[in-house]
Amino acid sequence: MRWKDFLYFQRGSKIAVVLLLILIVLTLILNLLLSYRNSSDIILTQNDSIVREFEEFRQALKWEDSSAVVAAVERREFASHHEHSDLSQRNPSRNDHRSSSRIAYPSIEKLSKGETILLNASDTAEWKKIPGIGSVYASRIVQYRNLLGGFSHVEQLLEVYGIDQELFSRIAVYIEADGNFRRLQINEADFKDLLSHPYLNYKQVQAIMNIRRKKGDIVSIRELSFLDEFTTDDILRLEPYLEF
């Protein structure tokens, strides 16, 4: 008997074998489908439970945050209420409206045509009354005037930083020279006092001190005009301020 004889089947046996193979294949397919469905259900069930737990956790956090915010607002309102009550008790006439808490700054009345202020006797408030002069210019004018010891003439305002010829022309009509300025005792002032004056520099003060040390008192400004340290313009500016 040959080995091929073992693989020979009759017609009826062949049909039975084919049907059996089909049943086996169908059983395997059904098995796979059922196992996949069961595992999917488990995964979905697990995912649903995770989602529910996450939502519950997020809601808890949201509740805690909102509670904290509400508590903070309540504390702030409580503190604000008590602070307002204390202020009201200390000042019963205080108005609760915000507009009442604003400081009302009085407007500065400007000078009319024909009105003037004194060149050296006016403070910053008076200077701000001049049309075109505000807080900055008024402060600069007074500071420079203090360094000089006062203005000897109105045109010296052109030496103030920021005041040009155009601005000077507009404000000069509101200013009256008063001749109230301080003079330097050139033979008695020390080095520091002389140097503090805007019209004297270090070399010029040193030259004055050398003359006083070598020759004694300076009797007139003419002596300074002979020195190389002083120009004609320097002498003209200094002359009103020096006293011998």
C-alpha positions as CSV (number, residue, x, y, z in Angstrom):
1,M,0.0,0.0,0.0
2,R,1.3,3.4,-1.0
3,W,1.1,6.5,1.2
4,K,-1.3,8.2,-1.2
5,D,-3.9,5.5,-0.4
6,F,-4.2,7.1,3.1
7,L,-5.3,10.4,1.6
8,Y,-8.0,8.9,-0.5
9,F,-11.6,9.5,0.6
10,Q,-14.9,8.4,-0.8
11,R,-17.3,11.1,-2.0
12,G,-19.4,11.1,1.2
13,S,-16.3,11.3,3.4
14,K,-15.0,14.2,1.5
15,I,-18.2,16.2,2.0
16,A,-18.1,15.4,5.7
17,V,-14.5,16.6,6.0
18,V,-15.2,19.9,4.2
19,L,-18.2,20.6,6.4
20,L,-16.2,19.9,9.5
21,L,-13.5,22.3,8.4
22,I,-16.1,25.0,7.7
23,L,-17.6,24.5,11.2
24,I,-14.2,24.8,12.8
25,V,-13.4,28.0,10.9
26,L,-16.8,29.5,11.8
27,T,-16.3,28.5,15.5
28,L,-12.9,30.2,15.5
29,I,-14.3,33.4,13.9
30,L,-17.2,33.5,16.4
31,N,-14.8,32.9,19.2
32,L,-12.7,35.9,18.1
33,L,-15.7,38.2,17.7
34,L,-17.0,37.3,21.2
35,S,-13.7,37.8,22.9
36,Y,-13.1,41.2,21.1
37,R,-16.6,42.4,22.1
38,N,-16.1,41.4,25.7
39,S,-12.7,43.1,26.0
40,S,-14.2,46.2,24.3
41,D,-17.0,46.3,26.9
42,I,-14.5,46.0,29.7
43,I,-12.3,48.8,28.2
44,L,-15.3,51.1,27.7
45,T,-16.6,50.4,31.2
46,Q,-13.1,51.1,32.6
47,N,-12.9,54.3,30.6
48,D,-16.3,55.4,31.7
49,S,-15.3,55.0,35.3
50,I,-12.1,57.0,34.8
51,V,-14.0,59.8,33.1
52,R,-16.5,59.9,35.9
53,E,-13.7,60.0,38.6
54,F,-11.9,62.8,36.6
55,E,-15.1,64.9,36.3
56,E,-15.8,64.4,40.1
57,F,-12.2,65.5,40.8
58,R,-12.5,68.6,38.5
59,Q,-15.8,69.6,40.0
60,A,-14.3,69.3,43.5
61,L,-11.4,71.6,42.5
62,K,-13.7,74.1,40.9
63,W,-15.8,74.1,44.0
64,E,-12.7,74.7,46.2
65,D,-11.5,77.5,43.9
66,S,-14.8,79.2,43.8
67,S,-15.2,78.9,47.6
68,A,-11.7,80.4,48.0
69,V,-12.6,83.3,45.7
70,V,-15.8,84.0,47.4
71,A,-14.1,83.9,50.8
72,A,-11.5,86.3,49.6
73,V,-14.1,88.7,48.2
74,E,-16.0,88.6,51.4
75,R,-12.9,89.3,53.4
76,R,-12.0,92.2,51.2
77,E,-15.5,93.6,51.4
78,F,-15.5,93.2,55.1
79,A,-12.2,95.0,55.5
80,S,-13.3,97.8,53.1
81,H,-16.6,98.2,54.9
82,H,-14.8,98.5,58.3
83,E,-12.2,100.9,56.9
84,H,-15.0,103.0,55.4
85,S,-16.8,102.9,58.7
86,D,-13.7,104.0,60.6
87,L,-13.2,106.9,58.2
88,S,-16.8,107.9,58.4
89,Q,-16.6,107.9,62.2
90,R,-13.5,110.1,62.1
91,N,-14.9,112.4,59.5
92,P,-18.8,112.2,59.5
93,S,-19.1,114.8,56.8
94,R,-17.2,112.6,54.3
95,N,-19.2,111.8,51.2
96,D,-19.2,108.2,50.1
97,H,-19.2,109.1,46.4
98,R,-15.8,108.8,44.6
99,S,-16.0,112.2,43.1
100,S,-16.0,113.8,46.5
101,S,-12.6,112.2,47.3
102,R,-10.9,113.9,44.4
103,I,-8.7,116.9,45.4
104,A,-9.9,120.1,43.7
105,Y,-6.9,122.0,42.6
106,P,-7.6,125.7,42.2
107,S,-7.0,127.1,38.7
108,I,-4.3,129.7,38.4
109,E,-5.6,133.1,37.3
110,K,-3.3,134.6,34.7
111,L,-2.3,138.3,34.6
112,S,-4.3,140.6,32.4
113,K,-2.8,143.1,30.1
114,G,-1.2,145.9,32.1
115,E,-0.7,143.8,35.3
116,T,2.9,143.1,36.4
117,I,4.9,141.2,39.0
118,L,8.2,142.3,40.7
119,L,11.3,140.7,39.2
120,N,13.0,139.8,42.5
121,A,10.2,139.9,45.1
122,S,7.8,137.4,43.4
123,D,7.7,133.7,44.3
124,T,6.9,130.8,42.0
125,A,3.2,131.2,42.5
126,E,3.4,134.8,41.3
127,W,5.5,133.8,38.3
128,K,3.0,131.1,37.2
129,K,0.4,133.9,36.8
130,I,2.3,135.1,33.8
131,P,0.8,133.7,30.5
132,G,3.3,131.2,29.1
133,I,5.0,130.5,32.4
134,G,4.2,127.2,34.2
135,S,5.6,125.3,37.1
136,V,8.8,124.3,35.4
137,Y,9.8,127.8,34.2
138,A,8.7,129.4,37.4
139,S,10.9,127.0,39.4
140,R,13.9,127.5,37.1
141,I,13.6,131.3,37.3
142,V,13.5,131.4,41.1
143,Q,16.4,128.9,41.4
144,Y,18.6,130.9,39.0
145,R,17.6,134.1,40.7
146,N,18.7,132.7,44.1
147,L,22.1,131.7,42.6
148,L,22.6,135.3,41.3
149,G,21.4,136.9,44.4
150,G,18.6,138.5,42.4
151,F,18.2,139.9,38.9
152,S,19.8,143.3,38.1
153,H,17.7,143.6,35.0
154,V,14.8,141.8,33.2
155,E,16.9,140.7,30.3
156,Q,18.7,138.2,32.5
157,L,15.7,136.0,32.2
158,L,17.2,135.0,28.8
159,E,19.9,133.2,30.7
160,V,17.3,130.8,32.3
161,Y,17.4,127.5,30.6
162,G,14.5,127.1,28.1
163,I,13.6,130.8,27.8
164,D,14.3,132.0,24.3
165,Q,13.8,135.4,22.7
166,E,10.2,134.6,21.6
167,L,9.1,133.6,25.1
168,F,10.9,136.5,26.7
169,S,9.2,139.0,24.4
170,R,5.8,137.6,25.5
171,I,6.5,137.6,29.2
172,A,8.6,140.8,29.6
173,V,5.5,143.1,29.6
174,Y,4.3,141.4,32.8
175,I,7.6,142.0,34.7
176,E,8.8,145.0,36.6
177,A,12.4,145.4,37.6
178,D,12.8,146.3,41.3
179,G,16.6,146.6,41.8
180,N,16.3,144.3,44.9
181,F,19.4,142.1,44.4
182,R,22.4,141.1,46.5
183,R,25.9,142.4,45.9
184,L,29.2,140.6,46.5
185,Q,31.7,142.2,48.9
186,I,34.6,141.4,46.6
187,N,37.3,142.2,49.3
188,E,35.6,140.3,52.1
189,A,34.0,137.3,50.4
190,D,35.9,134.0,50.7
191,F,36.9,131.8,47.8
192,K,33.8,129.6,48.1
193,D,31.3,132.5,48.2
194,L,32.8,134.0,45.1
195,L,32.9,130.7,43.2
196,S,29.2,130.1,44.0
197,H,28.2,133.1,41.8
198,P,27.2,132.0,38.3
199,Y,29.2,134.9,36.7
200,L,32.6,133.8,38.2
201,N,34.6,130.7,37.3
202,Y,37.5,129.1,39.1
203,K,40.3,130.9,37.3
204,Q,38.6,134.3,37.8
205,V,38.1,133.7,41.5
206,Q,41.7,132.6,41.8
207,A,42.8,135.8,40.0
208,I,40.8,137.9,42.5
209,M,42.3,136.1,45.5
210,N,45.8,136.6,44.1
211,I,45.3,140.4,43.7
212,R,43.9,140.6,47.3
213,R,46.9,138.7,48.6
214,K,49.5,140.6,46.7
215,K,48.2,144.1,46.5
216,G,45.4,144.3,49.1
217,D,41.9,145.4,48.5
218,I,40.5,145.9,45.0
219,V,39.2,149.4,44.7
220,S,37.3,149.2,41.4
221,I,36.2,146.8,38.7
222,R,38.7,148.5,36.4
223,E,41.4,146.5,38.0
224,L,39.7,143.2,37.0
225,S,39.3,144.5,33.4
226,F,43.1,144.4,33.1
227,L,43.3,140.7,33.8
228,D,43.4,138.1,31.1
229,E,40.8,136.0,32.9
230,F,38.0,138.6,32.4
231,T,36.5,139.6,29.0
232,T,34.5,142.7,28.3
233,D,31.3,140.8,28.6
234,D,32.3,139.3,31.9
235,I,33.0,142.8,33.3
236,L,29.6,144.1,32.1
237,R,27.7,141.3,33.7
238,L,29.7,141.4,37.0
239,E,29.6,145.2,37.5
240,P,26.1,145.4,39.1
241,Y,27.0,142.6,41.5
242,L,30.4,143.8,42.9
243,E,30.8,146.1,45.8
244,F,34.2,147.4,46.8
